[in-house]
Amino acid sequence: MRILYTSDLHGRTDLYQEIIILSIQQKINAVVLGGDLFPKQGRFIDSLEIQMQFIEDLFCPFLIELKDRTGASIYCILGNDDWAATLPLLHRFESDRLVHLLDHQVFQLSDGWSITGYPYVPPTPFSPKDFEKRDLKNDSPIHTTDFPAVSRSGLIEKIDEVVYFSRQSSIEEDMILLPRIPNHQKAVYVIHAPPYDTALDRLGKGRSIGSKAIRHFINKEQPSITLHGHIHESPMVSGFYWQKIGETLSINPGQMGSRLSAVILDSMQPMETLSHTRYGNVQSHRAINSD
């Protein structure tokens, strides 16, 4: 089974078209999209409407064309810049078998592999808070932006984020409830936030801002593969788009520049076949090993 993984497309139609072309060329069986899929543009107050229109006009046709031209199954989670109010529309596409939404659901891939996902990230300086939570249970909720907002009612509504976060479970608590895939050697977890203090969570000045709870989950559970995104520049800053955490292969392809940043791997030999559309294969782009 050949897998293509990418994240943080932010509604860029050129990148979506590259996915189709690459999937045809590489004979891809499963396309996995790791969150932040829809546009982040225009007036903030119009951003939900813009995302809904993008889904109808561009994302749905993309799903249909990709499926028609490749036969690949498509799996996705949303990210912190995607509004949760788009989910009912996506569930409609899921019922039409165009896409599989991974959030807290396990799906069977071929070759005995299974896949599930989790969209939340620790608090950011950005306004949308639908997919943000405190990282650790004992973290104190803080103010991060002048206009924190959620959309689960179907409208963009301003919130008191300190109150909001204090009432939500933390990522640490969610990791306990995350579905477990019994065969760790054939388990793929798609988690928008990267693990803390790795090559996958570095901002422009090298600061780590990933999730400590997700790092702990990987250390403890040791799934075969975890796929991340969120920090676009991390591979350029750290020099690495993948890292071994114990026996787990963790990947953040990043998303910078005019070309698609994506990884391709074969489930039969993930490490041996792993390659990046911009940075090359494992041999040409070294990894950091950590316990």
C-alpha positions in Angstrom: 0.0 0.0 0.0 1.4 3.4 -1.1 0.5 6.3 1.1 0.8 10.0 0.3 0.6 12.4 3.3 0.5 16.1 3.4 -0.9 18.9 5.7 -1.5 22.6 6.0 -2.8 23.2 2.4 -4.9 26.2 3.6 -7.1 26.2 0.5 -4.3 26.5 -2.1 -5.8 25.0 -5.2 -2.4 24.6 -6.8 -1.3 22.3 -4.0 -4.5 20.3 -4.3 -3.9 19.8 -8.0 -0.3 18.6 -7.2 -1.8 16.0 -5.0 -3.8 14.6 -7.8 -0.9 14.6 -10.3 1.5 13.0 -7.8 -1.1 10.4 -6.7 -1.5 9.3 -10.4 2.3 9.3 -11.0 3.1 7.4 -7.8 0.2 4.9 -8.0 -1.0 6.0 -4.5 -3.5 3.8 -2.7 -4.3 6.2 0.3 -4.1 10.0 0.5 -4.0 11.3 4.0 -4.6 15.1 4.8 -3.4 16.2 8.2 -5.4 19.4 8.9 -5.6 23.1 8.1 -7.2 22.2 4.8 -9.3 25.3 4.1 -8.6 28.9 3.2 -7.4 31.5 5.7 -8.1 34.7 3.8 -10.5 37.6 3.5 -12.3 39.3 6.4 -12.3 37.2 9.5 -16.1 37.6 10.0 -16.5 36.0 6.5 -14.0 33.2 7.0 -16.6 30.5 7.8 -18.6 31.3 4.8 -15.4 31.4 2.7 -14.4 27.9 4.0 -17.9 26.5 3.4 -17.9 27.8 -0.2 -14.4 26.4 -0.8 -15.6 23.0 0.4 -18.5 23.0 -2.0 -16.8 24.5 -5.0 -13.3 23.1 -4.8 -12.7 20.5 -2.0 -15.6 18.3 -3.1 -14.6 18.3 -6.8 -11.0 17.5 -5.7 -12.2 14.5 -3.7 -14.3 13.3 -6.7 -11.5 13.8 -9.2 -8.8 12.2 -7.0 -11.0 9.1 -6.4 -12.1 8.8 -10.1 -8.5 9.1 -11.4 -6.6 7.1 -8.8 -9.1 4.9 -6.9 -7.3 6.0 -3.8 -9.0 6.2 -0.4 -8.9 9.6 1.2 -8.6 10.3 4.9 -8.4 13.6 6.8 -8.6 15.5 10.0 -9.2 19.2 10.4 -6.7 21.7 12.0 -6.7 24.7 14.2 -7.4 27.1 11.2 -10.4 25.1 10.0 -13.8 25.9 11.4 -15.6 23.1 13.2 -18.9 24.3 11.6 -17.7 22.8 8.3 -18.0 19.3 9.8 -21.7 18.6 8.9 -20.8 19.3 5.3 -17.8 17.0 5.5 -19.9 14.3 7.1 -22.2 14.5 4.1 -19.2 13.7 1.8 -18.2 10.9 4.2 -21.7 9.3 3.8 -21.1 9.5 0.1 -17.8 7.6 0.6 -15.7 10.4 -0.8 -13.6 10.9 2.4 -13.1 9.4 5.8 -12.9 11.7 8.8 -10.3 10.3 11.2 -11.1 12.3 14.4 -11.5 9.5 17.0 -12.4 6.9 14.4 -10.3 3.9 13.4 -10.4 2.8 9.7 -8.8 -0.3 8.3 -6.3 0.2 5.5 -4.9 -2.6 3.4 -2.1 -4.9 4.4 -3.5 -5.1 7.9 -2.8 -1.5 8.8 -5.2 0.8 10.7 -5.4 4.6 10.9 -7.0 7.1 13.3 -6.6 10.8 14.0 -6.8 13.8 16.4 -7.1 17.4 15.3 -6.4 19.5 18.5 -3.3 21.7 19.2 -2.2 23.6 22.2 -3.4 27.3 22.4 -2.1 29.6 19.6 -2.1 33.3 19.0 -4.8 32.9 16.3 -8.5 33.5 16.7 -10.1 30.2 15.8 -10.4 28.0 19.0 -12.6 25.1 17.8 -9.6 22.8 17.7 -7.4 24.2 20.5 -7.1 22.8 24.0 -4.8 23.1 27.0 -1.9 20.7 26.5 -1.5 19.3 30.0 -4.2 18.9 32.5 -2.6 21.2 35.0 -1.8 24.0 32.5 -3.5 27.3 33.4 -5.8 28.7 30.7 -4.4 32.0 29.3 -5.5 34.8 27.0 -3.8 34.4 23.5 -5.6 36.8 21.2 -7.9 39.8 21.1 -10.8 37.9 19.4 -10.9 34.2 20.4 -13.9 32.6 18.6 -15.6 29.3 18.0 -18.1 28.2 15.4 -19.7 25.0 16.6 -23.1 26.7 16.7 -22.8 27.4 13.0 -21.8 31.0 13.5 -18.5 32.6 14.5 -18.9 33.6 18.1 -16.5 35.4 20.4 -15.7 33.6 23.6 -13.9 34.1 26.9 -11.0 31.7 26.2 -9.9 31.4 29.8 -13.4 30.2 30.7 -13.7 28.1 27.5 -10.3 26.3 27.9 -10.9 25.7 31.6 -14.2 23.9 30.8 -12.6 21.7 28.0 -10.6 18.6 28.6 -6.9 18.9 27.9 -5.0 17.1 25.2 -3.3 15.1 27.9 -6.7 13.8 29.0 -7.9 13.2 25.4 -4.8 11.0 24.7 -6.1 8.6 27.4 -9.4 8.3 25.4 -7.9 8.2 22.0 -8.7 5.0 20.2 -6.0 2.4 20.5 -5.0 0.3 17.5 -4.1 -3.1 18.9 -1.3 -3.9 16.4 1.1 -1.1 17.1 3.4 -2.4 14.3 0.7 -1.5 11.8 -0.8 1.7 13.4 -0.9 5.1 11.9 -1.9 8.1 14.0 -2.6 11.4 12.2 -2.3 14.2 14.8 -2.2 17.8 13.7 0.1 19.0 16.5 3.7 17.7 16.4 5.3 16.2 19.5 7.2 18.6 21.7 11.0 19.2 21.6 11.6 17.3 18.3 12.7 18.2 14.8 9.1 18.5 13.9 7.9 21.4 16.1 10.4 24.2 15.5 9.5 27.8 14.8 11.6 30.2 12.8 14.0 30.9 15.7 14.2 27.3 16.7 11.8 27.3 19.6 9.8 24.2 20.2 6.0 24.7 20.5 4.7 21.2 20.0 2.6 19.1 22.4 4.1 17.5 25.5 1.0 15.3 25.9 1.4 14.0 22.3 5.1 13.4 22.9 4.2 11.4 26.0 1.6 9.4 24.1 4.1 8.5 21.4 6.8 7.5 24.0 4.3 5.3 25.8 2.3 3.7 23.0 5.0 3.4 20.3 2.7 3.2 17.2 4.6 2.5 14.0 3.9 5.8 12.4 2.6 9.3 13.5 1.9 12.0 11.0 1.9 15.7 12.0 1.7 19.2 10.6 0.8 22.6 12.1 4.4 24.1 12.1 5.0 24.9 8.4 8.6 25.9 8.7 9.9 23.2 11.0 11.7 21.0 8.4 13.5 24.0 7.1 14.5 25.2 10.6 15.5 21.9 12.0 16.8 20.3 8.8 14.7 17.2 9.3 11.2 16.2 8.2 11.1 12.9 10.2 12.4 11.6 13.5 12.4 8.3 15.3 10.9 8.5 18.8 11.8 5.1 20.2 10.5 2.8 17.6 7.9 5.3 16.2 8.5 7.0 12.9 7.1 10.6 13.3 6.8 12.9 10.3 6.0 16.5 9.6 6.4 17.3 5.9 6.0 21.1 6.6 4.5 23.4 4.0 6.6 26.2 2.6 7.0 27.8 -0.8 5.3 27.3 -4.1 5.7 23.5 -4.4 3.7 20.8 -2.5 5.5 19.5 0.6 4.3 15.9 1.0 5.8 12.5 1.9 5.3 9.2 0.2 5.9 5.8 1.8 5.0 2.1 1.3 3.4 0.4 4.2 5.5 -2.8 3.7 8.8 -0.9 4.3 8.0 2.6 5.7 11.6 3.6 6.5 13.1 2.2 3.4 10.6 3.9 1.1 10.0 7.2 2.8 10.6 10.2 0.5 9.7 13.9 0.5 8.7 15.9 -2.6 11.2 18.6 -1.8 13.8 17.1 0.5 14.3 13.7 -1.0 14.6 10.3 0.6 15.8 9.1 3.9 19.4 8.8 2.8 19.5 12.4 1.5 17.8 13.9 4.5 19.0 12.5 7.8 16.9 12.1 11.0 17.4 12.7 14.6 17.0 9.6 16.9 15.6 10.0 20.4 14.3 7.7 23.1 
